[in-house]
Amino acid sequence: MVVPSRPADLGAPEQDSEQVAGPTVSGGEASAATGEPGARPFDFRTVVVEHVAPELDDGRYAIKRVVGDTLVVEADIFKDGHDLIAARVCHHGPGDDDWRRAPMALVDNDRWRGAFPLDQIGCHTYTVEALPDVYRSWAADVGKKADAGQDVTVDLLEGVRLLRQAAERAAGGERATLDDTAALLEATGDQQEALRLALDPILIDLVLEHADPALVTPYDRELQVQVDRPEARFAAWYEVFVRSQGTEPGRGATFREAERRLPAIRAMGFDVLYLAPIHPIGLTNRKGPNNSLVAGPNDPGSPYAIGGPAGGHTAVEPALGTLEDFDHFQQAVRAHGMELALDFAIQASPDHPWVREHPEWFYRRADGTIKFAENPPKKYEDIYPLNFYCQDWRGLWRAFEEVILFWAERGVRIFRVDNPHTKPLDFWVWLIREVQREYPDVIFLSEAFTRPKVMRALAKAGFTQSYTYFTWRNEKQEFAEYLTEITSPPAAEYFRGNLFTNTPDILPEVLQRGGRPAFVLRLILAATCSSVYGVYNGFELCENRPRPGTAEYYADSEMYQHKLWDWDRPGNIVEVVALINRIRRENPALQLYDNLRFYESDDPNILFYGKATPERDNMVLVAVNMDPSTPRHSWVNLPAGEFGLGDDEAYDVHDLLSGARYTWHGRHNWVRLDPQAWPAHILRVNRG
Amino acid sequence: MVVPSRPADLGAPEQDSEQVAGPTVSGGEASAATGEPGARPFDFRTVVVEHVAPELDDGRYAIKRVVGDTLVVEADIFKDGHDLIAARVCHHGPGDDDWRRAPMALVDNDRWRGAFPLDQIGCHTYTVEALPDVYRSWAADVGKKADAGQDVTVDLLEGVRLLRQAAERAAGGERATLDDTAALLEATGDQQEALRLALDPILIDLVLEHADPALVTPYDRELQVQVDRPEARFAAWYEVFVRSQGTEPGRGATFREAERRLPAIRAMGFDVLYLAPIHPIGLTNRKGPNNSLVAGPNDPGSPYAIGGPAGGHTAVEPALGTLEDFDHFQQAVRAHGMELALDFAIQASPDHPWVREHPEWFYRRADGTIKFAENPPKKYEDIYPLNFYCQDWRGLWRAFEEVILFWAERGVRIFRVDNPHTKPLDFWVWLIREVQREYPDVIFLSEAFTRPKVMRALAKAGFTQSYTYFTWRNEKQEFAEYLTEITSPPAAEYFRGNLFTNTPDILPEVLQRGGRPAFVLRLILAATCSSVYGVYNGFELCENRPRPGTAEYYADSEMYQHKLWDWDRPGNIVEVVALINRIRRENPALQLYDNLRFYESDDPNILFYGKATPERDNMVLVAVNMDPSTPRHSWVNLPAGEFGLGDDEAYDVHDLLSGARYTWHGRHNWVRLDPQAWPAHILRVNRG
């Protein structure tokens, strides 16, 4: 249905004259309706439809929503002259055979708006179409002329003609209504009676329903919206290495043993249990503790060195158990009300089966050897990167699709993707589209801490969620600017920042320096600024020892060695985590992504922001002391009007952390935050 | 060369494997180069190229420039992994057979920039392409490894392979250089010598010139820039009714008589002489003086009621003379250093020949009569509108094309188009493209005082210049906002506001009320805010009597009656007009459109702005008292740094109106403006 945005050459008029449609005002006949939006024989636009929103890079990529959302669509729509216009949002879901239509209405200044519900997971298509509303224009003019006392005898005959033309396009009772009204109009000698008949609003709508399809102009792009399940937008993630979830020193836990940890994880309120890679780990050049070059005989190696004698990306590391043990573990996770996320890391150890089976998928050096990963002068000899530009790139791409489908068939519906920015962007466009066509509920999280434009491009390519720079934003101003950027349009149309407080590779300096108060404040920021956030195992224990000589790596990381945790370690914030996740669950405002708003506060360390539901039936304000070392106090400035509060109105705020209740007034209120007690208020606003 | 923005289905690998190109790093061979930008067998992007600027509505419409300009093109360009990238602007002019290429360089944050000169009038095409710079990436890595003391023997063999592959794509001396270097590299046993040879910057550039074309990814749109002649951007217009340029009461002047006025018009410094319609005027329902319904026998009628016994749009009103007289007049205009602009008004009087020859081009009523123009309850019975949606719309469109071509063949190259917003937008897209294909130097001015989006759409459709809301912007703040909007991107990419102080239909209230000082200040605003502006005949005489009972119409308008002017009327501003036009001619900064910047001033009536050339070799500051009734004074605040002036620097400013010279210092300076003397300073900045 896409039409050229510029008219074609006129061609020889004789040849094309059969296709020519009638005039606007007389509503001449043209080709039959086909049911497609904008089926039309014109090769010029009867109505201009442009600047449709939301629209991502001119329709090159899909915007994102969650099932149950309503998609509001706007467009600039206008035409030459003074004809009235009708416009509609056209849309179809992934399973629909036909387009559905929702009416649009003029907002102002040639901007129109319509909406339709997103009632199904998957990729929906939408566009806009418009047409001159010929009969309504005629009716408006004839009404004005009659009001001015002018003779409208001939005008009424034109109305009869328009009604008859509409009747020819209608059927059944509607056809009869149109024909009968035309006959009455023609027969009556009473101009008042004729006007009453002709200008009946229901009749005017009926004629529009049977408008000449030749007059319809569609927008010249079809746009897409990826509708995800609710967990794409609202979830709390917990990242673990399965092997570290046990109790026996000197060896890793199995899937069966790790199941015992599930009640405690669920008690903290997490929704997604994300596992570092579970595949066989390579032996060749295996890394030892603290990323040392030589592994001891009992060292388990990095799970990111994927592939060994037991198999590659579709196998399970024997030390963890069997595929059946994995299945059992997944069932147990589900039984505890959580969902599993797997790590999808596209790289191979030198022992990966593909090295033998498909050496053509790797980079070969001039001496015939396979090239290991390097970032000169640094070498990563336990990893072979794959060559996405190789001769058999189609075979390689399909192999990775099959990996995802393998796990999807076993029930996995969430994949956290390691380093996606080192693979071609169009690989992701293709892979995510193909997988979601078969499993529309699959969620992909992009682990890319790279340049901003690359991160945005990955989100546009289809990643459901994205890692962010949250981890490194600590100053009030930069924090507010960055979080505003990623939660506002245009980013919010396609980018869902999953705010991780820490990862196996990132122990941020603020946690090293700030201790327990820093852990609590970073947790509160992550959990209340975004609807989707995550922590990596050990965060709740306030683990913060860096590996000596590194800026942000953990000392004695479980990445390279067997590890046991004391889950009741003194000073832990397990109860705080559970409380925060309960607050998120009980406050719908915290479950939305694009409703974060920052407000003014006087103190340069106190950050003040709020989230509310569109209906304003849940309103949460958060004040955070960004300095974990010192109590701070400040006036905070709420634009009360935005919350529907009067400037002098008194209202209760309930601190969901401490349980305290305060009475606030209008815009200016005072907070004091001691990090040793609570570095933040999370205030639910209760109106009279 | 447009490639899909999403990869196609992979298809059956067997079928497509012939098309598969080699890996990035090894620079595998693929199809032969074709010379088209981005000829490539991949169906995915090796490099991502997006957000190209300038770009108008994703390439649907052309941006505008003037011959001699340099087009600066930017794009976001990045790829997976760490390969270095090369990028180019690809462009071809209207007469070029092949694409030309200009290199792009990284600015920062994945933004790249390149430029090329616009050396020819007409429609140019441009886009961007990028590719991994395989050899340069290899060279950077091998250099780092060598610096770190690592063995690079195998790496050098890879370099040899890359050189040999490039040689196969090269010819002649370049092929020999590449082959010879490869051989030397292979033969030498000296690693230092090998590195010196391999990392030679000239060699690295040469290899890029012969890169594998299969690796090139083009941007997925071709964009267009309409390059106009300089007069499209810089000109002063003067609008006249030819018949009022005479001296004999009771009858209109002829072309021959009107020639006598040309020296005086040229002495005022105008470049374009724009004539109200010169075609035969209808007799049926002809309007009388002051738009009265009945014309007397000697009343000449409105020239917008086009068509009579003597012909239609390709004829000349007999009272003005013959077509030969018109030709003579046009020669005389040219001899006086000016250029003619004709009015193109698409409407017909009931006496237009087309009413008989092509009744199917008009709107017919149900009783068979042709419909006159109306805006119920108002009637315009001397005008028949044409139906652009009629059955024979192609015939009608072509007829108007032939009208334009008729006058273009007689040498006319500027058309001011009356009411373009009442015709389909795509008619203009088509007509302007067709006309400019034959006569690339034709300029179209859009007379549309309608809704903002419609005005912008007409400019995008191809109109060279546009009327604006300038005439109705009088308050300092709204004036600065509006002028900023139309002279800044995105509008400035396609919209050139021709600021008319008045028109035959618009005698703005400020002129009625403010008298001579208002005329001077509005002239200065029009002539210094935009590089293209116009006045309508009588402005220089301070004619400001409104027709009683109307808001903005002239009393006794020459639109409907014979008129004589006293060209030396006391209080006229003829000398001021001449001075202003001389100032424009002598100051290149005033000849550019998009360099207007508004600055702060304390007084709410004093507007302060500046224009400078990009090289800062001409800098003009203007302070205007917007209140024509009262002297005002104010501090004005120049961001001196933008002009390359130090905050404490002293500099001379020369008032080009009064001739006075002042010494200003840094940012803050003081002005006093008495409308009875000069309501403005036009200050040329002279640096030490």
Boltz contact constraints between the chains, C-beta under 6 A:
constraints:
  - contact:
      token1: [A, 5]
      token2: [B, 60]
      max_distance: 6.0
  - contact:
      token1: [A, 6]
      token2: [B, 429]
      max_distance: 6.0
  - contact:
      token1: [A, 7]
      token2: [B, 426]
      max_distance: 6.0
  - contact:
      token1: [A, 7]
      token2: [B, 430]
      max_distance: 6.0
  - contact:
      token1: [A, 10]
      token2: [B, 394]
      max_distance: 6.0
  - contact:
      token1: [A, 13]
      token2: [B, 394]
      max_distance: 6.0
  - contact:
      token1: [A, 13]
      token2: [B, 395]
      max_distance: 6.0
  - contact:
      token1: [A, 20]
      token2: [B, 391]
      max_distance: 6.0
  - contact:
      token1: [A, 23]
      token2: [B, 387]
      max_distance: 6.0
  - contact:
      token1: [A, 23]
      token2: [B, 389]
      max_distance: 6.0
  - contact:
      token1: [A, 23]
      token2: [B, 390]
      max_distance: 6.0
  - contact:
      token1: [A, 24]
      token2: [B, 389]
      max_distance: 6.0
  - contact:
      token1: [A, 44]
      token2: [B, 424]
      max_distance: 6.0
  - contact:
      token1: [A, 44]
      token2: [B, 426]
      max_distance: 6.0
  - contact:
      token1: [A, 45]
      token2: [B, 426]
      max_distance: 6.0
  - contact:
      token1: [A, 48]
      token2: [B, 425]
      max_distance: 6.0
  - contact:
      token1: [A, 58]
      token2: [B, 58]
      max_distance: 6.0
  - contact:
      token1: [A, 60]
      token2: [B, 5]
      max_distance: 6.0
  - contact:
      token1: [A, 76]
      token2: [B, 453]
      max_distance: 6.0
  - contact:
      token1: [A, 78]
      token2: [B, 454]
      max_distance: 6.0
  - contact:
      token1: [A, 80]
      token2: [B, 422]
      max_distance: 6.0
  - contact:
      token1: [A, 80]
      token2: [B, 423]
      max_distance: 6.0
  - contact:
      token1: [A, 80]
      token2: [B, 424]
      max_distance: 6.0
  - contact:
      token1: [A, 81]
      token2: [B, 422]
      max_distance: 6.0
  - contact:
      token1: [A, 110]
      token2: [B, 451]
      max_distance: 6.0
  - contact:
      token1: [A, 110]
      token2: [B, 453]
      max_distance: 6.0
  - contact:
      token1: [A, 141]
      token2: [B, 376]
      max_distance: 6.0
  - contact:
      token1: [A, 144]
      token2: [B, 376]
      max_distance: 6.0
  - contact:
      token1: [A, 144]
      token2: [B, 377]
      max_distance: 6.0
  - contact:
      token1: [A, 145]
      token2: [B, 376]
      max_distance: 6.0
  - contact:
      token1: [A, 145]
      token2: [B, 377]
      max_distance: 6.0
  - contact:
      token1: [A, 148]
      token2: [B, 377]
      max_distance: 6.0
  - contact:
      token1: [A, 154]
      token2: [B, 365]
      max_distance: 6.0
  - contact:
      token1: [A, 154]
      token2: [B, 366]
      max_distance: 6.0
  - contact:
      token1: [A, 154]
      token2: [B, 367]
      max_distance: 6.0
  - contact:
      token1: [A, 157]
      token2: [B, 366]
      max_distance: 6.0
  - contact:
      token1: [A, 158]
      token2: [B, 366]
      max_distance: 6.0
  - contact:
      token1: [A, 363]
      token2: [B, 25]
      max_distance: 6.0
  - contact:
      token1: [A, 365]
      token2: [B, 154]
      max_distance: 6.0
  - contact:
      token1: [A, 366]
      token2: [B, 154]
      max_distance: 6.0
  - contact:
      token1: [A, 366]
      token2: [B, 157]
      max_distance: 6.0
  - contact:
      token1: [A, 366]
      token2: [B, 158]
      max_distance: 6.0
  - contact:
      token1: [A, 367]
      token2: [B, 154]
      max_distance: 6.0
  - contact:
      token1: [A, 376]
      token2: [B, 141]
      max_distance: 6.0
  - contact:
      token1: [A, 376]
      token2: [B, 144]
      max_distance: 6.0
  - contact:
      token1: [A, 376]
      token2: [B, 145]
      max_distance: 6.0
  - contact:
      token1: [A, 377]
      token2: [B, 144]
      max_distance: 6.0
  - contact:
      token1: [A, 377]
      token2: [B, 145]
      max_distance: 6.0
  - contact:
      token1: [A, 377]
      token2: [B, 148]
      max_distance: 6.0
  - contact:
      token1: [A, 387]
      token2: [B, 23]
      max_distance: 6.0
  - contact:
      token1: [A, 389]
      token2: [B, 23]
      max_distance: 6.0
  - contact:
      token1: [A, 389]
      token2: [B, 24]
      max_distance: 6.0
  - contact:
      token1: [A, 390]
      token2: [B, 23]
      max_distance: 6.0
  - contact:
      token1: [A, 391]
      token2: [B, 20]
      max_distance: 6.0
  - contact:
      token1: [A, 394]
      token2: [B, 10]
      max_distance: 6.0
  - contact:
      token1: [A, 394]
      token2: [B, 13]
      max_distance: 6.0
  - contact:
      token1: [A, 395]
      token2: [B, 13]
      max_distance: 6.0
  - contact:
      token1: [A, 422]
      token2: [B, 80]
      max_distance: 6.0
  - contact:
      token1: [A, 422]
      token2: [B, 81]
      max_distance: 6.0
  - contact:
      token1: [A, 423]
      token2: [B, 80]
      max_distance: 6.0
  - contact:
      token1: [A, 424]
      token2: [B, 44]
      max_distance: 6.0
  - contact:
      token1: [A, 424]
      token2: [B, 80]
      max_distance: 6.0
  - contact:
      token1: [A, 425]
      token2: [B, 48]
      max_distance: 6.0
  - contact:
      token1: [A, 426]
      token2: [B, 7]
      max_distance: 6.0
  - contact:
      token1: [A, 426]
      token2: [B, 44]
      max_distance: 6.0
  - contact:
      token1: [A, 426]
      token2: [B, 45]
      max_distance: 6.0
  - contact:
      token1: [A, 429]
      token2: [B, 6]
      max_distance: 6.0
  - contact:
      token1: [A, 430]
      token2: [B, 7]
      max_distance: 6.0
  - contact:
      token1: [A, 451]
      token2: [B, 110]
      max_distance: 6.0
  - contact:
      token1: [A, 453]
      token2: [B, 76]
      max_distance: 6.0
  - contact:
      token1: [A, 453]
      token2: [B, 110]
      max_distance: 6.0
  - contact:
      token1: [A, 454]
      token2: [B, 78]
      max_distance: 6.0
